[in-house]
């Protein structure tokens, strides 16, 4: 309340979608999670335009830092809570979700990578481009399809800025635009890809901090997913934007390529 007795104005986040189905999907997810009392989502509030999703702004919100152990532990815990909702909500019966196929997705990503070889040869260098291509092809050859039982809701885009902490350090998952269904293992694999660079690709260190990851197929960690994703994104930038982006991306790439042989050894030894 303000001193004059008037309510302080609230700040909201507004997002407008082009398609009714997209906005309806977000409402469906939030409505279902709200019915079971999920406390890790930001509520949706009524808005006159059906294409607009309105949510309260997280006061003092900060993005999660995957470099910090506490944030890694909390974010993984929230994902696992989300995945456990399959026991209460029949996500697989909804009309809003497609089922993810990680091998098919990565095969398509490798094809896009190969189509961009002229750009990659110029900006990354022919030798490193070919090395990443070889890693992608070899890793796909090692993959067995993930068992499709126990389909659940997957967030679909577990980048660090889709986990937000408020002033009290309470964490929320936001932005379900890319939500889909699939085995929980798929998202645990993708989360591991996000955090592995912060362990210098040391698989044992990752598992020691997060013992639950022993259950995933570690061969899926060998695909150079983060490298390909970042370089494919780089291909969409202007030359001016690349000037600021490329030095950090090249540093990230060199670090990953340096540690990849050890990661392959670790996966073979620990499997």
BAKEGU-79518 format. One record per residue (C-alpha): x, y, z; residue in three letters. Coordinates in nm, 3 decimals. Layout:
residues N
xx=X yy=Y zz=Z type=ALA
...
This chain:
residues 271
xx=0.000 yy=0.000 zz=0.000 type=UNK
xx=0.111 yy=0.359 zz=-0.064 type=UNK
xx=0.098 yy=0.624 zz=0.208 type=UNK
xx=-0.214 yy=0.782 zz=0.050 type=UNK
xx=-0.406 yy=0.454 zz=0.082 type=UNK
xx=-0.379 yy=0.363 zz=-0.286 type=UNK
xx=-0.245 yy=0.028 zz=-0.399 type=UNK
xx=0.099 yy=0.033 zz=-0.552 type=UNK
xx=0.080 yy=-0.047 zz=-0.923 type=UNK
xx=0.194 yy=-0.397 zz=-1.015 type=UNK
xx=0.444 yy=-0.467 zz=-1.287 type=UNK
xx=0.360 yy=-0.738 zz=-1.538 type=UNK
xx=0.526 yy=-0.936 zz=-1.810 type=UNK
xx=0.319 yy=-0.943 zz=-2.132 type=UNK
xx=0.384 yy=-1.173 zz=-2.425 type=UNK
xx=0.172 yy=-1.174 zz=-2.741 type=UNK
xx=0.151 yy=-1.483 zz=-2.958 type=UNK
xx=0.064 yy=-1.497 zz=-3.326 type=UNK
xx=-0.146 yy=-1.813 zz=-3.299 type=UNK
xx=-0.430 yy=-1.890 zz=-3.057 type=UNK
xx=-0.303 yy=-2.247 zz=-3.015 type=UNK
xx=0.033 yy=-2.122 zz=-2.889 type=UNK
xx=-0.121 yy=-1.900 zz=-2.621 type=UNK
xx=-0.371 yy=-2.174 zz=-2.531 type=UNK
xx=-0.084 yy=-2.420 zz=-2.484 type=UNK
xx=0.083 yy=-2.190 zz=-2.229 type=UNK
xx=-0.247 yy=-2.143 zz=-2.042 type=UNK
xx=-0.308 yy=-2.518 zz=-2.043 type=UNK
xx=0.034 yy=-2.591 zz=-1.892 type=UNK
xx=-0.006 yy=-2.330 zz=-1.620 type=UNK
xx=-0.364 yy=-2.433 zz=-1.542 type=UNK
xx=-0.266 yy=-2.798 zz=-1.507 type=UNK
xx=0.035 yy=-2.720 zz=-1.289 type=UNK
xx=-0.168 yy=-2.481 zz=-1.074 type=UNK
xx=-0.427 yy=-2.752 zz=-1.004 type=UNK
xx=-0.162 yy=-2.967 zz=-0.837 type=UNK
xx=-0.013 yy=-2.676 zz=-0.644 type=UNK
xx=0.315 yy=-2.644 zz=-0.833 type=UNK
xx=0.498 yy=-2.352 zz=-0.671 type=UNK
xx=0.780 yy=-2.319 zz=-0.924 type=UNK
xx=0.579 yy=-2.142 zz=-1.195 type=UNK
xx=0.474 yy=-1.779 zz=-1.230 type=UNK
xx=0.091 yy=-1.758 zz=-1.239 type=UNK
xx=-0.097 yy=-1.636 zz=-1.544 type=UNK
xx=-0.348 yy=-1.357 zz=-1.483 type=UNK
xx=-0.657 yy=-1.278 zz=-1.694 type=UNK
xx=-0.610 yy=-1.050 zz=-1.994 type=UNK
xx=-0.873 yy=-0.929 zz=-2.244 type=UNK
xx=-0.671 yy=-1.034 zz=-2.551 type=UNK
xx=-0.662 yy=-1.416 zz=-2.582 type=UNK
xx=-0.332 yy=-1.392 zz=-2.769 type=UNK
xx=-0.160 yy=-1.224 zz=-2.474 type=UNK
xx=-0.016 yy=-1.401 zz=-2.170 type=UNK
xx=0.009 yy=-1.176 zz=-1.864 type=UNK
xx=0.219 yy=-1.272 zz=-1.563 type=UNK
xx=0.342 yy=-1.079 zz=-1.260 type=UNK
xx=0.697 yy=-0.955 zz=-1.297 type=UNK
xx=0.942 yy=-1.131 zz=-1.064 type=UNK
xx=1.065 yy=-0.846 zz=-0.846 type=UNK
xx=1.443 yy=-0.840 zz=-0.831 type=UNK
xx=1.457 yy=-1.147 zz=-1.051 type=UNK
xx=1.796 yy=-1.279 zz=-1.157 type=UNK
xx=1.889 yy=-1.540 zz=-1.413 type=UNK
xx=2.029 yy=-1.866 zz=-1.287 type=UNK
xx=2.406 yy=-1.911 zz=-1.310 type=UNK
xx=2.497 yy=-2.265 zz=-1.411 type=UNK
xx=2.848 yy=-2.186 zz=-1.292 type=UNK
xx=2.716 yy=-2.189 zz=-0.933 type=UNK
xx=2.660 yy=-2.529 zz=-0.761 type=UNK
xx=2.355 yy=-2.407 zz=-0.569 type=UNK
xx=2.183 yy=-2.290 zz=-0.887 type=UNK
xx=2.265 yy=-2.616 zz=-1.064 type=UNK
xx=2.121 yy=-2.821 zz=-0.779 type=UNK
xx=1.804 yy=-2.611 zz=-0.758 type=UNK
xx=1.742 yy=-2.602 zz=-1.132 type=UNK
xx=1.783 yy=-2.978 zz=-1.170 type=UNK
xx=1.551 yy=-3.033 zz=-0.875 type=UNK
xx=1.284 yy=-2.813 zz=-1.036 type=UNK
xx=1.310 yy=-3.005 zz=-1.362 type=UNK
xx=1.272 yy=-3.333 zz=-1.180 type=UNK
xx=0.965 yy=-3.199 zz=-0.999 type=UNK
xx=0.821 yy=-3.095 zz=-1.334 type=UNK
xx=0.885 yy=-3.439 zz=-1.479 type=UNK
xx=0.721 yy=-3.609 zz=-1.180 type=UNK
xx=0.392 yy=-3.437 zz=-1.265 type=UNK
xx=0.327 yy=-3.720 zz=-1.513 type=UNK
xx=0.199 yy=-3.915 zz=-1.212 type=UNK
xx=-0.081 yy=-3.661 zz=-1.167 type=UNK
xx=-0.135 yy=-3.511 zz=-1.514 type=UNK
xx=-0.184 yy=-3.708 zz=-1.837 type=UNK
xx=0.030 yy=-3.478 zz=-2.050 type=UNK
xx=0.051 yy=-3.734 zz=-2.331 type=UNK
xx=-0.325 yy=-3.708 zz=-2.388 type=UNK
xx=-0.315 yy=-3.334 zz=-2.461 type=UNK
xx=-0.349 yy=-3.200 zz=-2.815 type=UNK
xx=-0.083 yy=-2.934 zz=-2.754 type=UNK
xx=0.239 yy=-3.136 zz=-2.745 type=UNK
xx=0.454 yy=-3.322 zz=-2.992 type=UNK
xx=0.681 yy=-3.603 zz=-2.875 type=UNK
xx=1.052 yy=-3.527 zz=-2.897 type=UNK
xx=1.291 yy=-3.761 zz=-3.077 type=UNK
xx=1.641 yy=-3.654 zz=-2.978 type=UNK
xx=1.824 yy=-3.865 zz=-3.236 type=UNK
xx=1.610 yy=-3.724 zz=-3.517 type=UNK
xx=1.652 yy=-3.369 zz=-3.382 type=UNK
xx=2.029 yy=-3.400 zz=-3.366 type=UNK
xx=2.049 yy=-3.567 zz=-3.708 type=UNK
xx=1.868 yy=-3.265 zz=-3.849 type=UNK
xx=2.104 yy=-3.032 zz=-3.658 type=UNK
xx=2.405 yy=-3.210 zz=-3.807 type=UNK
xx=2.254 yy=-3.170 zz=-4.156 type=UNK
xx=2.210 yy=-2.796 zz=-4.099 type=UNK
xx=2.568 yy=-2.778 zz=-3.971 type=UNK
xx=2.699 yy=-2.943 zz=-4.287 type=UNK
xx=2.496 yy=-2.707 zz=-4.505 type=UNK
xx=2.672 yy=-2.414 zz=-4.338 type=UNK
xx=3.025 yy=-2.540 zz=-4.402 type=UNK
xx=3.127 yy=-2.237 zz=-4.614 type=UNK
xx=3.040 yy=-2.002 zz=-4.327 type=UNK
xx=3.199 yy=-2.231 zz=-4.068 type=UNK
xx=3.518 yy=-2.281 zz=-4.269 type=UNK
xx=3.553 yy=-1.904 zz=-4.293 type=UNK
xx=3.472 yy=-1.812 zz=-3.933 type=UNK
xx=3.578 yy=-2.123 zz=-3.738 type=UNK
xx=3.834 yy=-2.279 zz=-3.969 type=UNK
xx=3.825 yy=-2.589 zz=-4.183 type=UNK
xx=4.006 yy=-2.820 zz=-3.938 type=UNK
xx=3.782 yy=-2.740 zz=-3.640 type=UNK
xx=3.469 yy=-2.752 zz=-3.855 type=UNK
xx=3.563 yy=-3.099 zz=-3.977 type=UNK
xx=3.649 yy=-3.209 zz=-3.623 type=UNK
xx=3.306 yy=-3.109 zz=-3.493 type=UNK
xx=3.140 yy=-3.276 zz=-3.793 type=UNK
xx=3.330 yy=-3.598 zz=-3.718 type=UNK
xx=3.233 yy=-3.583 zz=-3.350 type=UNK
xx=2.868 yy=-3.537 zz=-3.445 type=UNK
xx=2.867 yy=-3.829 zz=-3.688 type=UNK
xx=3.058 yy=-4.061 zz=-3.455 type=UNK
xx=2.841 yy=-3.981 zz=-3.154 type=UNK
xx=2.517 yy=-4.042 zz=-3.346 type=UNK
xx=2.650 yy=-4.385 zz=-3.439 type=UNK
xx=2.682 yy=-4.465 zz=-3.065 type=UNK
xx=2.324 yy=-4.374 zz=-2.976 type=UNK
xx=2.046 yy=-4.618 zz=-2.900 type=UNK
xx=1.687 yy=-4.484 zz=-2.892 type=UNK
xx=1.573 yy=-4.377 zz=-2.547 type=UNK
xx=1.298 yy=-4.594 zz=-2.404 type=UNK
xx=0.968 yy=-4.413 zz=-2.459 type=UNK
xx=0.779 yy=-4.525 zz=-2.152 type=UNK
xx=0.660 yy=-4.280 zz=-1.887 type=UNK
xx=0.613 yy=-3.980 zz=-2.115 type=UNK
xx=0.601 yy=-3.652 zz=-1.927 type=UNK
xx=0.604 yy=-3.279 zz=-1.983 type=UNK
xx=0.944 yy=-3.144 zz=-2.085 type=UNK
xx=1.016 yy=-2.773 zz=-2.065 type=UNK
xx=1.195 yy=-2.786 zz=-2.397 type=UNK
xx=1.432 yy=-2.488 zz=-2.358 type=UNK
xx=1.637 yy=-2.517 zz=-2.039 type=UNK
xx=1.872 yy=-2.230 zz=-2.105 type=UNK
xx=1.986 yy=-2.050 zz=-1.789 type=UNK
xx=1.758 yy=-1.747 zz=-1.835 type=UNK
xx=1.448 yy=-1.968 zz=-1.821 type=UNK
xx=1.521 yy=-2.030 zz=-1.454 type=UNK
xx=1.470 yy=-1.712 zz=-1.251 type=UNK
xx=1.525 yy=-1.641 zz=-0.881 type=UNK
xx=1.343 yy=-1.372 zz=-0.686 type=UNK
xx=1.478 yy=-1.153 zz=-0.405 type=UNK
xx=1.438 yy=-1.439 zz=-0.158 type=UNK
xx=1.633 yy=-1.670 zz=-0.391 type=UNK
xx=1.324 yy=-1.872 zz=-0.470 type=UNK
xx=1.355 yy=-2.025 zz=-0.815 type=UNK
xx=1.092 yy=-2.041 zz=-1.091 type=UNK
xx=1.076 yy=-2.201 zz=-1.435 type=UNK
xx=0.949 yy=-1.964 zz=-1.704 type=UNK
xx=0.875 yy=-1.963 zz=-2.079 type=UNK
xx=0.714 yy=-2.292 zz=-2.179 type=UNK
xx=0.692 yy=-2.199 zz=-2.548 type=UNK
xx=0.892 yy=-2.504 zz=-2.660 type=UNK
xx=0.733 yy=-2.749 zz=-2.417 type=UNK
xx=0.684 yy=-3.100 zz=-2.551 type=UNK
xx=0.646 yy=-3.452 zz=-2.416 type=UNK
xx=0.902 yy=-3.728 zz=-2.389 type=UNK
xx=1.097 yy=-3.939 zz=-2.140 type=UNK
xx=1.241 yy=-3.734 zz=-1.853 type=UNK
xx=1.587 yy=-3.867 zz=-1.949 type=UNK
xx=1.583 yy=-3.649 zz=-2.261 type=UNK
xx=1.570 yy=-3.327 zz=-2.059 type=UNK
xx=1.826 yy=-3.451 zz=-1.807 type=UNK
xx=2.060 yy=-3.512 zz=-2.102 type=UNK
xx=2.001 yy=-3.161 zz=-2.237 type=UNK
xx=2.050 yy=-3.008 zz=-1.892 type=UNK
xx=2.378 yy=-3.200 zz=-1.859 type=UNK
xx=2.493 yy=-3.055 zz=-2.191 type=UNK
xx=2.428 yy=-2.706 zz=-2.054 type=UNK
xx=2.627 yy=-2.754 zz=-1.733 type=UNK
xx=2.913 yy=-2.979 zz=-1.851 type=UNK
xx=3.128 yy=-2.683 zz=-1.966 type=UNK
xx=3.126 yy=-2.558 zz=-1.606 type=UNK
xx=3.285 yy=-2.890 zz=-1.500 type=UNK
xx=3.546 yy=-2.869 zz=-1.779 type=UNK
xx=3.357 yy=-3.165 zz=-1.928 type=UNK
xx=3.456 yy=-3.385 zz=-1.632 type=UNK
xx=3.181 yy=-3.649 zz=-1.627 type=UNK
xx=3.282 yy=-3.790 zz=-1.288 type=UNK
xx=3.261 yy=-3.446 zz=-1.127 type=UNK
xx=2.915 yy=-3.393 zz=-1.279 type=UNK
xx=2.790 yy=-3.727 zz=-1.146 type=UNK
xx=2.944 yy=-3.668 zz=-0.805 type=UNK
xx=2.748 yy=-3.345 zz=-0.768 type=UNK
xx=2.432 yy=-3.494 zz=-0.922 type=UNK
xx=2.416 yy=-3.870 zz=-0.850 type=UNK
xx=2.071 yy=-3.900 zz=-1.012 type=UNK
xx=2.236 yy=-3.851 zz=-1.352 type=UNK
xx=2.386 yy=-4.199 zz=-1.326 type=UNK
xx=2.060 yy=-4.320 zz=-1.480 type=UNK
xx=2.102 yy=-4.144 zz=-1.814 type=UNK
xx=2.274 yy=-4.282 zz=-2.122 type=UNK
xx=2.606 yy=-4.096 zz=-2.112 type=UNK
xx=2.667 yy=-4.163 zz=-2.481 type=UNK
xx=2.420 yy=-3.880 zz=-2.543 type=UNK
xx=2.668 yy=-3.640 zz=-2.383 type=UNK
xx=2.917 yy=-3.701 zz=-2.665 type=UNK
xx=2.716 yy=-3.522 zz=-2.933 type=UNK
xx=2.859 yy=-3.167 zz=-2.978 type=UNK
xx=2.515 yy=-3.019 zz=-2.928 type=UNK
xx=2.614 yy=-2.692 zz=-2.760 type=UNK
xx=2.886 yy=-2.620 zz=-3.016 type=UNK
xx=2.656 yy=-2.677 zz=-3.309 type=UNK
xx=2.371 yy=-2.480 zz=-3.154 type=UNK
xx=2.589 yy=-2.176 zz=-3.083 type=UNK
xx=2.755 yy=-2.176 zz=-3.426 type=UNK
xx=2.422 yy=-2.218 zz=-3.603 type=UNK
xx=2.300 yy=-1.919 zz=-3.406 type=UNK
xx=2.615 yy=-1.727 zz=-3.506 type=UNK
xx=2.531 yy=-1.787 zz=-3.872 type=UNK
xx=2.216 yy=-1.575 zz=-3.828 type=UNK
xx=2.406 yy=-1.268 zz=-3.699 type=UNK
xx=2.527 yy=-0.967 zz=-3.891 type=UNK
xx=2.899 yy=-0.900 zz=-3.933 type=UNK
xx=2.873 yy=-0.625 zz=-3.674 type=UNK
xx=2.711 yy=-0.859 zz=-3.422 type=UNK
xx=2.969 yy=-1.129 zz=-3.495 type=UNK
xx=3.253 yy=-0.898 zz=-3.394 type=UNK
xx=3.141 yy=-0.908 zz=-3.033 type=UNK
xx=3.012 yy=-1.266 zz=-3.033 type=UNK
xx=3.281 yy=-1.464 zz=-3.214 type=UNK
xx=3.575 yy=-1.419 zz=-2.971 type=UNK
xx=3.377 yy=-1.572 zz=-2.682 type=UNK
xx=3.235 yy=-1.845 zz=-2.906 type=UNK
xx=3.580 yy=-1.938 zz=-3.034 type=UNK
xx=3.711 yy=-1.956 zz=-2.677 type=UNK
xx=3.415 yy=-2.178 zz=-2.582 type=UNK
xx=3.478 yy=-2.397 zz=-2.887 type=UNK
xx=3.850 yy=-2.440 zz=-2.816 type=UNK
xx=3.778 yy=-2.539 zz=-2.457 type=UNK
xx=3.519 yy=-2.797 zz=-2.564 type=UNK
xx=3.740 yy=-2.952 zz=-2.831 type=UNK
xx=4.030 yy=-2.972 zz=-2.585 type=UNK
xx=3.824 yy=-3.174 zz=-2.337 type=UNK
xx=3.624 yy=-3.391 zz=-2.580 type=UNK
xx=3.878 yy=-3.679 zz=-2.595 type=UNK
xx=3.869 yy=-3.715 zz=-2.215 type=UNK
xx=3.487 yy=-3.703 zz=-2.217 type=UNK
xx=3.479 yy=-3.985 zz=-2.470 type=UNK
xx=3.719 yy=-4.186 zz=-2.253 type=UNK
xx=3.513 yy=-4.121 zz=-1.942 type=UNK
xx=3.187 yy=-4.226 zz=-2.111 type=UNK
xx=3.344 yy=-4.549 zz=-2.231 type=UNK
xx=3.503 yy=-4.627 zz=-1.896 type=UNK
xx=3.203 yy=-4.541 zz=-1.676 type=UNK
xx=2.931 yy=-4.694 zz=-1.893 type=UNK
